[in-house]
Amino acid sequence: MNVPFLSFSPQHDPIRAEVLAVIADVYDKQWYILGEQVKTFESEYSAFNQVAHTTGVANGLDALHLALLALNVQPGDEVIVPSNTYIATWLAVSYVGGVPVPVEPNLHTYNLDPALIEAAITPRTKGIMPVHLYGQACEMGLIMAVAQKHGLWVVEDNAQAQGAAWEGGLTGSFGAASGTSFYPGKNLGALGDAGAVTTNDEALNTKIRTLRNYGSQQKYYNEVIGQNSRLDELQAAVLRVKLEYLPEWTRQRQQVAVWYDAHLAGLGDLVLPVIAEGATHVYHLYVVRTARRAALQQYLTDRGVGTLIHYPVPPHRQQAYAHLNMPARAFPIAEEIADTALSLPMWPGMSEEQVEKVSAAVHGFYA
């Protein structure tokens, strides 16, 4: 029995008829941009995420970019970002002329370490962009306290953690705004690129809605220089169907994690996920760490188990950020995670038998 890294079938097969029906409905109504499906999804996602406003956009990077534009980030403004994250977080800052200032994560949770933020604040710092990495909520109470103390805004990167919570508050509901992605592999995934910005600030939401649509609130009247970044009707219709199933899919992901935890505990140098007190984890990814990652990955591949590495090169080591002149080992925790992290198969509907197959292969490696 092979176990792929990701399978959509257990999610998509049971809802195939529902999804095809809403796609057909959009097709037949012949309204494809900023129609009722987008409007209704924005309302339903706001309710799900316990926020006042959602604006659907083309993808997760655009969501972060538009949030920063609306917050009026200027060239040279500094924004604190995690040293270990997908590069999109940094790119959003660069798009508006800002300077990403990396801060190390907690080695156990992989999320931005609140205790290290203050040391990175300078007179040019304008905000903090925590990333709820792999599906675990950041320690938002501590992060928000630092931001408030120094008069900084917070924009959350919630692309991997829809439905996760910090002390009862959902990720994406804490900061001035939050950007999320509905890329197909995300916990709430569209059938292509899609994203959204959430906020409780009505004025900020109006700016974001204007910016996503050519800088226009009324057709052919353009108030500002905007973007073309709109969630389309077909993706919104699909997301509306899938949103109803997200809580159950999250429960299934968490069950898979429980099985992994039980089968892999105490095995060699293998480090399992750790959840911060007060946080919940929705397991977009189930990430383990080992100094023998390359050998383990090859061993699993040879036995029909798919894995991926998230992410092998930290942003500060990417050629795109060579101009920042950051030393290769400037962020040793990010480097260690990049060198040792391995993502095991994880998806809703994954069976205990499949988890046992993966776990048996890991045990075989350590034996």
C-alpha positions as CSV (number, residue, x, y, z in Angstrom):
1,M,0.0,0.0,0.0
2,N,1.5,3.3,-1.1
3,V,0.7,6.4,0.9
4,P,0.9,9.7,-1.1
5,F,1.9,12.9,0.6
6,L,-1.5,14.3,-0.2
7,S,-4.7,12.9,-1.6
8,F,-7.8,15.1,-2.5
9,S,-10.0,12.1,-3.1
10,P,-11.4,11.6,0.4
11,Q,-12.4,15.2,0.5
12,H,-13.5,15.7,-3.1
13,D,-15.2,12.5,-4.0
14,P,-18.1,12.8,-1.4
15,I,-18.9,16.4,-2.4
16,R,-18.4,16.0,-6.2
17,A,-22.0,16.4,-7.1
18,E,-22.4,19.5,-4.8
19,V,-19.4,21.2,-6.3
20,L,-20.3,20.4,-9.9
21,A,-23.8,21.7,-9.3
22,V,-22.7,25.1,-8.0
23,I,-20.2,25.4,-10.8
24,A,-23.0,24.7,-13.3
25,D,-25.1,27.3,-11.5
26,V,-22.5,30.0,-12.0
27,Y,-22.0,29.0,-15.6
28,D,-25.7,29.2,-16.3
29,K,-26.2,32.6,-14.5
30,Q,-23.4,34.1,-16.7
31,W,-22.1,36.5,-13.9
32,Y,-18.5,35.6,-13.3
33,I,-16.8,38.5,-11.5
34,L,-17.9,40.0,-8.1
35,G,-21.4,38.5,-8.0
36,E,-23.6,36.9,-5.4
37,Q,-21.3,33.9,-4.8
38,V,-18.4,36.1,-3.8
39,K,-20.6,38.4,-1.7
40,T,-22.2,35.4,0.1
41,F,-18.9,33.6,0.6
42,E,-17.4,36.8,2.1
43,S,-20.3,36.9,4.6
44,E,-20.1,33.2,5.4
45,Y,-16.3,33.3,5.9
46,S,-16.6,36.3,8.1
47,A,-19.0,34.4,10.3
48,F,-16.7,31.4,10.3
49,N,-13.7,33.4,11.2
50,Q,-15.5,35.6,13.8
51,V,-14.6,38.9,12.0
52,A,-16.7,41.7,10.7
53,H,-15.4,41.8,7.2
54,T,-13.9,39.5,4.5
55,T,-12.7,40.7,1.1
56,G,-12.1,37.9,-1.5
57,V,-9.0,38.4,-3.6
58,A,-7.0,36.4,-6.2
59,N,-4.5,34.6,-3.9
60,G,-2.9,34.7,-0.5
61,L,0.1,36.8,-1.5
62,D,-2.3,39.5,-2.9
63,A,-4.2,39.3,0.4
64,L,-1.1,40.2,2.4
65,H,0.0,42.8,-0.2
66,L,-3.3,44.6,-0.2
67,A,-3.5,44.6,3.6
68,L,-0.1,46.4,3.7
69,L,-1.1,48.8,1.0
70,A,-4.2,49.7,2.9
71,L,-2.1,50.2,6.1
72,N,0.0,52.7,4.1
73,V,3.4,51.0,4.4
74,Q,6.0,53.3,2.9
75,P,9.3,52.6,1.3
76,G,11.9,51.9,4.0
77,D,9.3,51.0,6.6
78,E,10.4,48.0,8.6
79,V,8.0,45.0,9.2
80,I,8.9,42.2,11.5
81,V,8.5,38.8,9.9
82,P,9.5,35.2,10.9
83,S,12.9,34.0,9.8
84,N,11.3,30.7,8.9
85,T,8.3,31.0,6.6
86,Y,7.2,30.6,3.0
87,I,8.7,33.5,1.1
88,A,5.3,35.0,0.3
89,T,5.3,36.7,3.8
90,W,8.5,38.6,2.9
91,L,7.4,39.3,-0.6
92,A,4.3,41.1,0.5
93,V,6.5,43.5,2.5
94,S,8.9,44.0,-0.4
95,Y,6.0,44.7,-2.8
96,V,5.1,47.9,-0.9
97,G,8.8,49.0,-0.6
98,G,9.0,47.8,3.0
99,V,12.0,46.0,4.6
100,P,11.4,42.6,6.1
101,V,13.1,42.3,9.5
102,P,13.4,38.6,10.4
103,V,12.9,37.4,14.0
104,E,13.6,33.8,15.0
105,P,10.8,31.3,15.9
106,N,10.4,29.1,18.9
107,L,12.3,25.9,17.9
108,H,9.5,23.7,19.4
109,T,6.4,25.3,17.9
110,Y,8.1,26.9,14.8
111,N,6.1,30.0,15.3
112,L,7.4,33.6,15.8
113,D,8.9,33.8,19.3
114,P,7.2,36.7,21.1
115,A,10.2,37.1,23.5
116,L,12.5,38.0,20.6
117,I,10.3,40.7,19.0
118,E,11.2,43.7,21.1
119,A,14.9,43.5,20.3
120,A,14.2,43.8,16.6
121,I,12.0,47.0,16.9
122,T,13.6,50.2,15.7
123,P,12.2,53.7,15.0
124,R,11.4,52.6,11.5
125,T,9.3,49.6,12.6
126,K,5.7,49.9,11.6
127,G,4.2,46.4,12.1
128,I,4.5,42.7,12.9
129,M,3.5,39.9,10.5
130,P,3.2,36.6,12.5
131,V,2.6,33.4,10.5
132,H,0.5,30.6,11.9
133,L,2.9,28.1,10.5
134,Y,1.9,24.5,9.6
135,G,-1.5,25.1,11.1
136,Q,-0.7,26.1,14.7
137,A,-1.9,29.4,16.1
138,C,0.8,31.8,17.2
139,E,0.9,33.1,20.8
140,M,-1.2,36.0,19.8
141,G,-1.8,37.4,23.2
142,L,1.9,38.0,23.7
143,I,2.4,39.3,20.2
144,M,-0.5,41.8,20.5
145,A,0.9,43.0,23.8
146,V,4.2,43.8,22.2
147,A,2.5,45.5,19.3
148,Q,0.3,47.7,21.5
149,K,3.2,48.6,23.7
150,H,5.1,50.0,20.8
151,G,2.2,51.4,18.7
152,L,2.6,48.8,15.9
153,W,-0.1,47.2,13.8
154,V,-0.3,43.4,13.3
155,V,-1.1,41.6,10.0
156,E,-1.6,37.9,10.4
157,D,-0.5,35.4,7.7
158,N,-3.3,32.8,8.2
159,A,-2.8,30.9,5.0
160,Q,-2.2,27.6,6.8
161,A,-4.4,27.8,9.8
162,Q,-8.0,28.5,9.1
163,G,-9.9,27.4,12.2
164,A,-7.0,27.4,14.6
165,A,-7.3,29.4,17.8
166,W,-5.3,31.1,20.5
167,E,-7.0,31.1,23.9
168,G,-10.4,30.9,22.2
169,G,-9.8,33.6,19.5
170,L,-9.5,32.4,16.0
171,T,-6.4,33.0,13.9
172,G,-7.1,35.8,11.5
173,S,-9.2,37.8,14.0
174,F,-6.5,39.4,16.1
175,G,-4.6,41.9,14.0
176,A,-5.6,45.0,12.1
177,A,-6.0,42.6,9.2
178,S,-5.2,39.0,8.1
179,G,-4.3,37.5,4.8
180,T,-5.3,34.0,4.0
181,S,-4.8,31.6,1.0
182,F,-7.3,29.2,-0.5
183,Y,-4.7,27.5,-2.7
184,P,-5.9,24.0,-3.4
185,G,-3.7,22.2,-0.9
186,K,-4.7,24.5,2.0
187,N,-7.1,23.3,4.7
188,L,-9.9,25.3,2.9
189,G,-8.8,25.0,-0.7
190,A,-10.3,26.3,-3.9
191,L,-9.8,24.6,-7.3
192,G,-7.2,27.2,-8.2
193,D,-5.6,30.3,-6.8
194,A,-7.8,32.3,-4.3
195,G,-7.4,34.2,-1.1
196,A,-9.0,36.7,1.2
197,V,-8.3,39.5,3.7
198,T,-10.2,39.6,7.0
199,T,-10.5,42.6,9.3
200,N,-12.7,44.1,12.0
201,D,-11.9,47.6,10.8
202,E,-14.6,48.9,8.4
203,A,-12.5,51.8,7.0
204,L,-9.6,49.5,6.4
205,N,-11.9,47.0,4.7
206,T,-13.2,49.7,2.4
207,K,-9.7,50.5,1.3
208,I,-8.9,46.9,0.6
209,R,-12.1,46.4,-1.4
210,T,-11.2,49.5,-3.4
211,L,-7.6,48.5,-4.0
212,R,-8.5,44.9,-5.2
213,N,-10.7,46.4,-8.0
214,Y,-8.6,48.8,-9.9
215,G,-8.9,51.4,-7.1
216,S,-12.6,51.7,-7.8
217,Q,-15.8,51.5,-5.7
218,Q,-18.0,52.6,-8.7
219,K,-17.3,51.2,-12.1
220,Y,-15.2,53.5,-14.3
221,Y,-14.5,55.9,-11.4
222,N,-11.0,55.2,-9.9
223,E,-10.1,56.9,-6.6
224,V,-6.6,55.4,-6.1
225,I,-4.1,53.4,-8.1
226,G,-5.4,49.9,-7.4
227,Q,-4.8,46.3,-8.4
228,N,-6.8,43.7,-10.3
229,S,-7.1,41.0,-7.6
230,R,-10.6,39.6,-7.3
231,L,-11.9,36.3,-6.1
232,D,-13.9,34.9,-9.0
233,E,-17.4,33.5,-8.8
234,L,-16.5,29.9,-9.6
235,Q,-13.9,29.7,-6.8
236,A,-16.2,31.4,-4.4
237,A,-19.0,28.9,-5.1
238,V,-16.7,26.0,-4.6
239,L,-15.3,27.5,-1.3
240,R,-18.9,28.0,0.0
241,V,-19.5,24.2,-0.4
242,K,-16.2,23.3,1.2
243,L,-16.5,25.8,4.1
244,E,-19.4,23.7,5.4
245,Y,-17.2,20.7,5.7
246,L,-14.1,22.4,7.1
247,P,-14.8,21.8,10.8
248,E,-15.2,18.1,10.2
249,W,-12.1,18.0,8.0
250,T,-10.2,19.8,10.7
251,R,-11.3,17.2,13.2
252,Q,-10.1,14.4,10.9
253,R,-6.7,16.1,10.5
254,Q,-6.4,16.4,14.3
255,Q,-7.3,12.7,14.6
256,V,-4.5,11.8,12.1
257,A,-2.1,13.8,14.3
258,V,-3.2,11.9,17.4
259,W,-2.4,8.6,15.6
260,Y,1.0,9.8,14.5
261,D,1.8,11.1,18.0
262,A,1.0,7.6,19.5
263,H,2.9,5.6,16.8
264,L,6.0,7.8,16.6
265,A,6.6,8.8,20.2
266,G,10.1,8.3,21.6
267,L,11.6,7.1,18.4
268,G,15.3,7.9,18.0
269,D,16.1,11.5,17.4
270,L,12.7,12.1,15.8
271,V,11.1,15.4,17.1
272,L,7.3,15.5,16.9
273,P,5.1,18.6,16.8
274,V,4.7,20.5,20.0
275,I,1.7,22.7,20.7
276,A,2.1,25.9,22.8
277,E,-0.1,26.2,25.8
278,G,-3.2,28.1,24.8
279,A,-2.9,27.3,21.1
280,T,-4.7,24.8,18.9
281,H,-3.3,23.1,15.8
282,V,-5.3,22.3,12.7
283,Y,-2.4,20.4,11.1
284,H,-2.2,21.8,7.6
285,L,1.1,19.9,7.9
286,Y,2.4,17.2,10.2
287,V,6.1,18.2,10.5
288,V,8.7,16.1,12.2
289,R,12.5,16.8,12.5
290,T,15.5,14.7,12.4
291,A,19.2,15.2,11.7
292,R,19.0,12.3,9.3
293,R,16.3,13.8,7.2
294,A,17.7,13.0,3.7
295,A,18.2,9.4,4.6
296,L,14.8,9.1,6.2
297,Q,13.0,10.8,3.2
298,Q,14.8,8.4,0.8
299,Y,13.9,5.4,3.0
300,L,10.2,6.4,3.0
301,T,10.2,7.1,-0.7
302,D,11.6,3.6,-1.4
303,R,8.7,2.2,0.6
304,G,6.0,4.1,-1.1
305,V,5.5,6.9,1.4
306,G,5.4,10.4,0.1
307,T,6.9,13.3,2.0
308,L,7.8,17.0,1.3
309,I,10.2,19.5,2.9
310,H,8.6,22.8,4.0
311,Y,10.9,24.7,3.5
312,P,14.4,23.8,2.5
313,V,15.8,27.3,2.0
314,P,14.9,30.1,4.5
315,P,14.0,33.5,2.9
316,H,17.2,35.2,4.1
317,R,19.2,32.6,2.0
318,Q,17.2,33.0,-1.1
319,Q,18.8,34.8,-4.0
320,A,15.8,37.2,-4.1
321,Y,17.0,38.6,-0.8
322,A,20.7,38.7,-1.4
323,H,20.6,42.5,-1.4
324,L,19.8,42.5,2.3
325,N,23.3,41.1,2.9
326,M,22.3,38.8,5.7
327,P,25.0,36.3,6.8
328,A,24.2,32.7,5.9
329,R,24.0,31.6,9.5
330,A,22.4,34.8,10.9
331,F,19.3,32.9,11.9
332,P,20.4,29.5,13.2
333,I,17.0,28.4,14.4
334,A,15.5,29.0,10.9
335,E,18.5,27.2,9.5
336,E,18.1,24.2,11.8
337,I,14.4,23.9,10.9
338,A,15.2,24.2,7.2
339,D,17.8,21.5,7.5
340,T,15.8,19.0,9.6
341,A,12.1,19.4,9.0
342,L,10.1,16.7,7.1
343,S,6.4,16.8,6.4
344,L,4.6,13.4,6.6
345,P,1.4,12.5,4.7
346,M,-1.6,14.4,6.1
347,W,-5.1,15.0,4.8
348,P,-8.7,14.7,5.9
349,G,-9.9,11.1,5.4
350,M,-6.5,9.6,5.9
351,S,-7.1,6.2,7.6
352,E,-5.4,4.8,10.7
353,E,-4.1,2.0,8.5
354,Q,-2.3,4.5,6.3
355,V,-0.9,6.2,9.4
356,E,0.3,2.8,10.6
357,K,1.9,2.1,7.2
358,V,3.8,5.4,7.4
359,S,4.8,4.9,11.0
360,A,6.0,1.3,10.4
361,A,8.3,2.6,7.7
362,V,9.7,5.3,10.0
363,H,10.2,2.6,12.7
364,G,12.0,0.5,10.1
365,F,14.3,3.3,9.3
366,Y,15.3,3.7,13.0
367,A,15.6,0.0,13.5
